[in-house]
Amino acid sequence: MASTPSPRWAPLPAGFGIMLRNARIDAGLSRTALGAALLTSAGTVQGIEEERRPPSRTIADRLTRALDLDPWRAAVVQAVAVDNDALRARRGTQKRRQDACQARAITWTMRQVTANTSHP
């Protein structure tokens, strides 16, 4: 599956997810089992395998050990990993979007109230 570009990180290399999926299957692990080994969820593993999100540096280190990756694959995983804070920044972005939507809703409501208020 193709990477979805994000303003926070570069697209993952084509085939990255397939490489990880094959390594997971070769290790005899399900997504749930690998998620448990990485101290994360199966959904996070799925997102990485489907190239929708990069691994954090922490997850990349754990992936390398849990899947016993050869040096080349380990280097690829480390190369695409992003800082943990970059992945967490999304929550802040969503909060800012929610605040902006609420501000627009309040502005719209105030305009409606002002427009409907009769002035003697």
C-alpha positions in Angstrom: 0.0 0.0 0.0 1.3 3.4 -0.9 2.4 5.9 1.8 0.2 8.8 2.6 2.2 12.0 2.8 2.2 13.8 6.0 3.5 17.3 6.8 5.2 15.9 9.8 7.4 13.2 8.2 8.6 12.0 4.8 6.8 9.3 3.0 8.0 5.8 3.8 10.0 4.0 1.1 7.9 1.8 -1.2 8.0 -1.8 0.1 8.9 -0.9 3.6 5.6 -2.2 5.1 5.9 -5.4 3.1 9.4 -6.0 4.3 8.2 -5.6 8.0 5.2 -7.8 7.4 7.3 -10.6 5.9 9.8 -10.3 8.8 6.9 -10.5 11.3 5.5 -13.6 9.5 8.9 -15.2 9.3 9.2 -14.7 13.0 5.9 -16.5 13.5 4.2 -13.5 15.1 0.7 -12.1 14.7 0.2 -8.3 14.7 -1.2 -8.6 18.2 1.8 -10.6 19.4 4.3 -8.2 17.8 2.4 -5.3 19.3 2.7 -6.8 22.7 6.4 -7.3 22.2 6.8 -3.7 21.1 4.6 -2.5 24.0 2.1 -1.0 21.6 -1.1 -2.0 19.9 -1.8 -4.2 16.9 -3.2 -1.1 15.3 0.1 0.6 15.4 1.8 -2.4 13.9 -0.8 -2.4 11.2 -0.3 1.3 10.5 3.4 0.8 10.1 3.0 -2.3 7.9 0.5 -0.4 5.7 2.9 2.5 5.5 0.4 4.9 7.0 2.8 5.9 9.8 6.5 5.6 10.4 7.8 3.9 13.6 9.0 6.1 16.4 12.7 5.7 17.3 11.6 3.7 20.3 9.4 1.3 18.3 12.2 1.0 15.6 14.6 -0.2 18.3 12.1 -2.7 19.6 11.2 -3.9 16.1 14.8 -4.6 15.3 15.2 -6.7 18.4 11.7 -8.4 18.3 12.1 -9.4 14.7 15.8 -10.1 14.9 16.4 -8.1 11.7 19.6 -8.4 9.8 21.8 -5.3 9.7 20.5 -4.0 6.4 16.8 -4.2 7.4 17.6 -2.8 10.8 19.3 0.2 9.1 16.3 0.8 6.9 14.0 0.7 10.0 16.2 3.1 11.8 16.5 5.4 8.8 12.7 5.9 8.5 12.0 6.2 12.3 10.9 9.6 13.5 11.3 11.2 16.9 8.7 10.2 19.4 7.6 13.8 19.8 6.8 14.1 16.1 4.3 11.3 16.3 2.7 12.8 19.5 2.4 16.2 17.8 -0.6 15.0 16.0 -2.7 15.2 19.2 -1.8 18.9 19.5 -2.7 19.5 15.8 -6.1 17.9 16.4 -6.7 20.0 19.5 -5.8 23.2 17.6 -8.3 22.2 14.8 -11.0 21.5 17.4 -10.3 24.9 19.0 -10.4 26.6 15.6 -13.8 24.9 14.8 -15.2 26.0 18.2 -14.0 29.6 17.6 -15.7 29.6 14.2 -18.9 28.2 15.6 -18.9 30.8 18.4 -18.2 33.6 15.9 -21.1 32.4 13.7 -23.5 32.2 16.6 -22.5 35.7 17.8 -23.2 37.0 14.3 -26.6 35.4 14.2 -27.5 36.7 17.6 -26.3 40.2 16.6 -28.2 40.1 13.3 -31.4 39.0 15.0 -31.2 41.6 17.8 -33.4 44.6 17.0 -32.0 48.0 17.8 -34.6 50.5 19.0 
